[in-house]
């Protein structure tokens, strides 16, 4: 068994859901064909067993010991073959399921990383979670069911040929009865899929609600709104539960129909076969074989229904996956080059000089964030980097040279040192230096295993101020050509803020740095301050110059206090 997932999942065909499924099938063609071969043999062996049993019964009736031994040996060999093919069929089914599911995980994760901030703007959290929880499994199921589905068709055809060659009326009865049984359960599939789709949408909305509540739990508790949102979550969860009960109701009817309808066919075949046996038109052994064939056909018939169900679900799931894969980032890149230099946002007039520690203060925080996003190429805008337009540079180059570090960044699960050293090549001295510059040394010292401590997802064991200082240490350790910090000290106390401001100026000395902040402690340590009002530069100078010469700036940084 090969390792999963593949190193390179390839480029998916996203022209349609069917083409995406076909691309998946082609990517794992050898294993899929091998699985279909084992599944077909597995069904064929079972299809031959009733005929062998019938011959054995006729040998007993004729008291032919030699023939009985022969057919018993054949049955034993078929049993061994069935066990081997069954094991291999299941092995290949699991492999094909995992291969298709993991391949979809790879291409969607790769696309999510490519889309960046575009993805949450286009899709809700619940929709993304639903793709990861259910759609990936449905795509895996669509590959898995191809094995048994193909084999069941071959088995039904084989049994029909055997029956027609033995008794034309009974063979024709099975030939026409099987499609009728399959078509009879078809009308149940559409309401089932409709209810499943409704449940999935409700579950996605509930996941979005849960994510919003968790993200804003502290705020909700602060304003006393926790109970209100809890009640809303409870109401929505009940709707999801009722939708699930509706799905279960249709599924139970479908399961019952898959038993009852083939059972009717078995009764008819057995009754007609018994009348033929009484009339000496067929021997007793053949009557037993016909009965066993009718019972055996329940399996392939149910598999055909399951195949239609899973392929339909896979088709719908593939449609949702290609919806993500077909998205394009809000911003793209080109093939140009730049030696760096002055970073300028033409819309606001903000100019960041190379090697300087610059600050941007805005009358509204949103304006400063918008400027940082444009300068970091997270949103479109007329921005130049030296003599070149930032939009003409490859996006990967922009990301490696210009780092925007805001408070929306997360700490991921894993060893803390690995989380801080995103490039993976920092020395212990460099890590220590970054922690000291961010005033985060005390955080690491308080951990049981220091930098080797495993951090929980999103760093929830740390307070807001601790997370902010660790994020700042990570940004400093990345050491980009241009570092843009958005309110890097908003969650720390005044004493820590003063130390961070002083150490940050020293840590980034000679490196291009822009800080979006309204903190007087930080602004007083910068080389140049730019004040923005209504999205445009209104005044520039040092912090103390602007305090004396710009009343608007003074009001913004002192919050109107004297």
Secondary structure, DSSP 4 states (H G I P E B T S, - for coil): ---SS-S-------SSHHHHHHHHHHHTHHHHHHHHHHHHHHHHHHHHHHHHHHHHHHHHHTT-HHHHHHHHHHHHHHHHHHHHHHHHHHHHHHHHHHHHHHHHHHHHHHHHHHHTHHHHHHS-HHHHHHIIIIIHHHHHHHHHHHHHHHHHHHHHHHHHHHHHHH-HHHHHHHHHHHHHHHHHTHHHHHHHHHHHHHHHHHHHHHHHHHHHHHHTHHHHHHHT-HHHHHHHHHHHHHHHHHHHHHHHHHHHHHHHHHHHHHHHHHHHHHHHHHHHHHTTSS-HHHHHHHHHHHHHHHHHHHHHHHHHHHHHHHHHHHHHHHHHHT---SS---SB------EEETTTTEEE-TT-EEEEEESSHHHHHHHHHHHTTSS---EEETTEEGGGB-HHHHHHHEEEE-TT--PPSEEHHHHH-SSS---HHHHHHHHHHTT-HHHHHTSTTGGGPEEPGGGTTS-HHHHHHHHHHHHHHH--SEEEEESTTTTS-HHHHHHHHHHHHHHTTTSEEEEE---HHHHTTSSEEEEEETTEEEEEE-HHHHHHH-HHHHHHHHTT--
